[in-house]
Amino acid sequence: ILDQAQVVERDAANKAVRMCGTHTDITERKLMENQMRHQALYDGLTQLPNRYLFEDRLGQAMAKSKRTGCYGALMFLDLDNFKPLNDTHGHAVGDLLLIEVADRLRGCVREADTVARIGGDEFVVKIDQLDTDEALSRKEAAATAEKIRLLLAQPYILKVTDEHGGETTVEHCCTASIGVILFIGNQISQEDIMKWADDAMYRAKDAGRNQVQFYELHHVH
């Protein structure tokens, strides 16, 4: 990428007599700028969007929902059996599991949807443009959440290389508790959507883990 700077020299009659210019290669600077922008918006470990980018996309989804009259869904996921893996095998193995969870989640949703890691072993999924009918939207969101639940419950085969180049295989089972909320337009605030999906996730934990719980909007007054 070349950055061009040009200076025109003029005579007493303001007639252009000479042009001087410089060309500077700014490729490295542009690469650095792009890298910094990526780091500000994406999780460094999984390369999923972070909370900041996710909340921006959720806002866009709410605006689109208002225009189209279609429901959207937000899912809040927390891994059920993650801490024992970290405690037993260390954070490097825990990181491998989080990367695998991110890959599995990506495979469960459409390109228009968003999967994000918002901290630790917490993930969120935004599903866009379900249906104009609430019951059908709920059915579709429930099917996607169940697909995610089943896939995340499959055993994880994690290959760890030690400092001497030796490879160890760790098999770990780790389920997820999932809270889901439907939204349409901006009838409820973005902050409440996130909070209530989180509340539903904790209800899934309290009910025995490895399950899906919906937050019922008709409870809101």
Phi, psi and omega in degrees: 000126182252136175255120185255135175231127183232141178234130179258126175264135182237155177271187184299334180269011179066026178267135180293124181245337181202147177236128177246143181212161175230150175238123180241130177281113182249020181305313183296321180295318179296320178298319178296318180297316179296321180295317179295321179296318179297316181296331181284340188244345186235149177289129185295331183277307187265346185065016172280158171307147176268184184301319183300310181291322180298315181295326175296316181290326176295319176300319178295321180295322178294320178295319179294321179298322179295321181290319189265340184078011179266143176287154168237172179223146173239131177244135178246121185242139173227131181288139187275330191228045185270318185301318179301327178295312177300315183295323184276317189247352179096166186292332180298320178288320176301321179297320179299321179294318180298321178296319179293320176301314180301317180296318179295319180297318179303322183285351183264348187237167179279167182297328182286343181275170182228131171250135180221153171254123186250008175144141176052237178251033178253131179231155174229151179228130176251125178252122182267154163049067177280271181212165176280344179266128185296318183296317179293322179296318179297319180298317180293317179296320180296321180295319179293318179297320179292322176300317178296314182302314182294319182292319180290338180279350177293145181302148178255126177254105188250122181261119185247130176257127180273179186294343180263005179088001178283147183247132177240140177255126178246125175256131184219139174256129184214109180270180180225143170261132189234125173253137184232140172225137172270147174220155175219128182057219179241038178299327174236153186287158178300321180298318180290324178302312180296315183296316184287327174295321176297317178301317180296324178297318179293330175293323176295321177298311184296332183276002176125359178070170180053048177207172182248133175232135176265144169271125185273115183295332183289354174282348184274132179247000000 
